[in-house]
Amino acid sequence: MIWAGMRWPRSWQNGSDETVTDPMREKFWELPMAQLTRAEWEALCDGCGRCCLHKIEDPDTGQVEHTNVACKLLDTGTAQCSDYRNRKAFVPDCLRLTMKIVADVPWLPDSCAYRLRHEGKPLYDWHYLISGDRDAVVHAGVSVAGRVVSETVSGPLEHHIVEWETP
């Protein structure tokens, strides 16, 4: 099975054309996940882009191998989805990560804010909600920006298996 990951909202990046109407509470990321609003849930994403990379799952063992091959909608230079709002129209198997399924998505990176908060752990210091800097994820070496290729030019996924470093 090949996983195409969920995308993160352009609304949390500069230059967005989307509007967020839900107010977000101070330090909402420390609250239990069940108490988060949709806007707060979406804002947890650090924008690393790792969930937007293809994965290969061994059908016999269930082991997941990570690749450096990005979904066709991921801007490989910025690790942003080029059409977050309409992504399902272009990538039907794009996963919409929700509180209900976060525990059932084994390939989320160890650094993923959704995974960390589900496990009751705090966000890393480089997360933009803590650091106040959207580029901190890049400086920490967590973002895939500039380190991946698009599925439109990659060739066989098996040639692109990688092991991403954990911060």
N, C-alpha and C positions, 0 to 999 in steps of 0.2 A: 504494500500500500504506500502511496506517496501522499504526504501531507502538504497542503498549501496552507500556510499559517494565516492567522487573523491579522488584520491591519490596524494601525493606530490612527486616530483622527487628526486630520490636518488642522482642526480647530485649535489644537494645542501648540501650533507652530506660528511663528510670525508670517504674515502674508496670507493668512487664512481668509477664505470668503464665507466661512460658516460662522454662525453666531451661537454662543452658548447662553442660554437664558436662565438656567438653574444657578442660583448662588451657591458658592462652595464655602463650607465652614472652615474656620481656622484649624489647622492640623487634622483635617478630616482623614488623612492617611493613617492616623493612629487609631481610628475608630474600628470596631468590628465591621467586617465587610458587609454584613447584612444590614447595617445602618446607613450605608452610602447611597447617595442619590445616583442617578445615571450619569450625570455630569462629573461627579466625584469619581465614580468607577472609571470612566473614560480617562480622567485626568491622572489616574495612577500610572498609566503607561509612560515609560521613560523614553520611548522612541528609539530603542536600540535596533529594531528591525529584524531581530533574530526569529521572531515568530512568523515572519513573512518569507522565510527561506524554506525551500523544499527539504523534506526529510524522507528517508527510505526506511520502511519497516520490514523486517524479516517476517514473513508470514508464519514460519514455524516457531520461532523463538519470541517474537514480539519485540526484539531489540530494535531500537531506533538509531539510525545513523544520521548525522547532521551533514548538510552540504553547504557550499558557498553559492548556491544557485537561488536567485531571488525570483519571486513572482514577477510576472510581466508588468504589474502595476507599480512595483517598488522602484523608486528612483534610487539607483545604485550609488549615486554620489551623496545623497542626503539621508537615505534610509527612511524616506517618507512615502506613503502611498500616494500615488498621483491622482487617485479618484476614490478616496475613502467612502464617500457618501454612496456612490453607485457601484462599489466593488463587486457585489454579488451578481450584478448583471454581466460583468466581464469575466469573473472568476467564481462560478457557481459553488465550488467546494471551499471557498474561503470561509474559515471558521469565525463565527462571532463568539468571542470569549465572553462568558457570563459567569456570575457568581455560582450558578447551579452546576456548571460543568468544569470549573477551574480545577477541581480535585481530580478530574478524569482526563486531564491533558498531560500525559507523561513527558512530553518533549519540551515543555516550557523551561527556559534556562533557569539555573539556580539563582541568577541575579534578577529575574523577573519580579516586578513589584506585586503582580497578582499572586504569584506563587509565594513570595515572601509573606505577604499579608495573610494569605490563606493558612500558612503555617504558623502565624502569630509572631513572625519575625519583623524587625524594623527595616525600613528602607536603607539602602547604602548611602553613605555621605555624598556620593556623586549624583544621586538622583536629583533632578531639577527641583522637586518639591522641597528638598532639604538644602541644596546648594544655591538655589535661585538662578542657576545657569543651565540653559538648555543644551549647551555644548559640553557640559561636564561628562556626559555619557560617552562622547567621542574621546575626550582627553583621558578618560579612565580606561579606554581600550575596549569598551563593551559594545559600542555601536558597530554595525556592519558597514556603515557608510564608507565607500571607497574600497571595500575589501571583498566585494561580491560581484558576480556576473548575472545578467538577466537570463531567464529561461529561454528567451528568444534567440540567444546566441551560444548557449552553454554546451550543447551536445548531451551525451548520456550522463545522467545524474551520478552514476557509479564512478565517473571520473572526477567527481568534485566532492568526495567525502572529506570532511574536515573535523577537527576537534577544536571547538572554541574554548578559549581560556575563560576561567571563572575569576572574577575580581577578588 
